[in-house]
Amino acid sequence: MACRFQTKIIAFPLLSVLLFCLVSCNSPKAKTTESLRYNTSNLKSGDIILRKSFGLISEIITLELHDTLDVSHCGIIYIDSGKHFQVIHSLSKKVSYTDGVQMCTLEHFMEDSKIESVRIVRFKSDSASTIAKKALYYLKQKTPFDENFNINDTTSFFCSELPIHIIKSGFDIDIAKNAAKPKFSVFINPSLFEEIPFVIK
């Protein structure tokens, strides 16, 4: 989750930290906690997966956000025609081989996740898997990563901006309330989301 910094590291401005420090499916693999495992039987396309990765930079992200949720990255579950679990998410080319919206297997995504931090939520109004369909659309469009972290720019997306935008455009609900720096905890509002059992102790 680390790469070249364009700004002075000592300042750790939030946007620069998020830009270069988002969790990547292509980052070095780390073992998940062996005493925990996960169950995919309850998942459906459009579910949102939240996770924290390993390393100092992931810690910096969570500290900078001052969030109640210990998370540094998110993606959208997509179950393909072969019933394989995939994750559609957005990453910068500075931390990934592919810039912007991309897809990897759920297994690959979990390899760089602290499994005890992983939570999966489902937007209650998404009965037609609209979120997954729109995520797949942006994947096919090769939508770039939002280097400026502009929540109002819909031509590119940072990781949490992708599901936030899809929900706003598809359901006319702004779960982030137009916050310039949305926290990951916006996805655990019980009036809008339900948590899906996933991690098994």
C-alpha positions in Angstrom: 0.0 0.0 0.0 2.9 2.4 -0.2 4.5 4.1 -3.2 6.2 7.4 -4.1 4.9 10.4 -2.2 4.3 13.6 -4.1 4.1 15.6 -1.0 6.3 15.7 2.1 5.7 12.6 4.1 6.0 14.5 7.4 2.8 16.3 6.6 0.7 13.2 5.9 -2.2 15.1 4.3 -5.2 12.8 4.1 -5.5 13.0 0.3 -1.9 12.0 -0.4 -2.1 9.2 2.2 -5.2 7.8 0.6 -3.8 8.2 -2.9 -0.7 6.2 -2.3 -1.8 4.0 0.5 -4.9 2.2 -0.6 -4.9 -1.5 -0.2 -4.0 -3.3 -3.4 -4.8 -6.8 -4.5 -1.4 -6.8 -6.1 0.5 -5.8 -3.0 2.7 -8.3 -1.1 0.6 -11.1 0.4 0.2 -11.4 4.1 -1.3 -14.3 6.0 -4.7 -13.8 7.5 -5.3 -14.7 11.1 -5.3 -18.5 11.2 -7.9 -18.9 13.9 -10.5 -17.1 11.7 -12.0 -18.1 8.3 -14.8 -16.8 6.2 -18.0 -18.2 4.7 -19.3 -17.0 1.3 -22.7 -18.8 1.4 -24.6 -15.6 2.5 -23.0 -13.3 -0.1 -24.7 -11.8 -3.1 -23.6 -9.5 -5.9 -23.6 -5.9 -4.8 -22.6 -6.5 -1.2 -19.9 -4.1 0.0 -16.8 -5.6 1.6 -14.8 -3.4 4.0 -11.4 -4.3 5.3 -8.1 -3.2 6.8 -4.8 -4.3 5.4 -1.5 -5.0 7.0 1.3 -2.5 7.6 2.0 1.0 8.9 0.4 2.8 6.0 -3.0 1.2 6.6 -2.7 2.3 10.2 -2.1 5.8 9.1 -5.2 5.8 6.9 -7.4 4.8 9.8 -5.8 7.3 12.1 -6.2 10.1 9.5 -9.9 9.3 9.0 -10.6 9.4 12.8 -13.3 6.8 12.0 -15.2 4.6 14.4 -14.6 1.7 12.0 -11.1 0.3 11.8 -11.0 0.0 8.0 -8.8 1.3 5.2 -10.3 0.0 2.0 -13.5 -1.3 0.4 -14.9 -3.0 -2.7 -18.0 -4.5 -4.2 -18.8 -8.2 -4.4 -19.6 -9.6 -7.8 -20.5 -13.2 -8.4 -19.7 -14.1 -12.0 -21.5 -16.5 -14.3 -19.3 -19.3 -13.1 -20.4 -18.6 -9.5 -16.9 -17.3 -8.7 -16.6 -14.6 -6.1 -14.9 -11.4 -7.3 -14.3 -8.0 -5.8 -14.6 -4.8 -7.9 -12.7 -1.9 -6.4 -10.7 1.2 -7.4 -7.0 1.6 -6.9 -4.4 4.1 -8.1 -1.9 2.9 -10.7 0.8 3.9 -8.2 -0.1 0.9 -6.1 -1.5 -1.4 -8.7 -0.8 -2.7 -12.2 -4.1 -1.4 -13.3 -5.4 2.1 -12.7 -8.9 2.8 -11.4 -11.8 0.3 -11.3 -10.5 -3.2 -11.4 -11.5 -6.7 -10.4 -9.8 -9.5 -8.5 -10.9 -12.7 -6.8 -12.3 -12.6 -3.3 -9.6 -15.0 -2.3 -6.9 -12.6 -3.6 -8.6 -9.6 -1.9 -8.6 -11.5 1.4 -4.9 -12.4 1.2 -4.1 -8.8 2.0 -6.8 -8.3 4.6 -6.8 -8.5 8.4 -9.6 -11.0 8.4 -10.8 -9.9 11.8 -11.4 -6.4 10.4 -13.4 -7.6 7.4 -17.1 -6.7 7.4 -19.7 -7.2 4.6 -22.8 -5.1 4.4 -25.7 -5.0 2.0 -27.6 -1.9 1.0 -31.2 -2.8 1.9 -32.7 -1.2 -1.2 -30.5 -3.1 -3.6 -32.9 -6.0 -4.4 -32.0 -6.1 -8.1 -28.2 -6.1 -7.5 -28.0 -2.6 -9.0 -24.8 -1.9 -7.2 -23.0 -4.9 -8.8 -24.3 -4.1 -12.2 -23.1 -0.5 -12.1 -19.8 -1.5 -10.6 -19.4 -3.9 -13.6 -20.3 -1.0 -15.9 -17.5 1.2 -14.5 -15.1 -1.8 -14.7 -15.9 -2.2 -18.4 -15.5 1.5 -18.9 -12.1 1.3 -17.3 -13.0 4.3 -15.1 -9.7 5.8 -13.7 -8.7 6.3 -10.1 -9.7 9.7 -8.6 -6.2 11.2 -8.0 -7.8 14.4 -6.7 -10.1 12.7 -4.3 -13.0 14.8 -5.5 -16.3 13.3 -4.3 -18.2 15.4 -6.8 -16.2 14.2 -9.8 -18.0 11.3 -11.3 -15.5 10.6 -14.1 -13.1 8.9 -11.7 -13.4 7.1 -8.3 -11.4 6.4 -5.2 -12.3 3.2 -3.4 -15.2 4.4 -1.2 -16.4 6.9 -3.8 -17.4 4.1 -6.1 -20.2 2.5 -4.0 -21.1 5.9 -2.6 -21.6 7.3 -6.1 -23.5 4.2 -7.3 -25.9 4.4 -4.4 -26.4 8.2 -4.9 -27.0 7.9 -8.6 -29.1 4.7 -8.5 -31.2 5.3 -5.4 -31.0 9.0 -4.9 -29.5 8.6 -1.4 -26.3 10.3 -0.4 -25.0 8.1 2.3 -21.9 10.3 2.7 -24.0 13.5 3.0 -21.6 15.1 0.5 -18.6 14.8 2.9 -15.4 15.6 1.1 -13.6 12.9 3.2 -16.2 10.2 3.7 -15.6 7.7 6.5 -16.0 4.0 6.0 -18.6 4.0 8.8 -21.1 5.4 6.4 -21.6 1.9 5.2 -22.8 0.6 8.6 -25.8 2.8 9.0 -28.4 0.3 10.2 -31.3 2.2 8.6 -29.7 1.7 5.2 -27.4 -1.4 5.5 -27.6 -4.8 7.0 -24.4 -6.7 8.0 -24.0 -10.0 6.4 -22.3 -12.9 8.4 -18.9 -13.6 6.9 -16.0 -14.1 9.2 -16.2 -17.2 11.3 -14.4 -17.5 14.6 
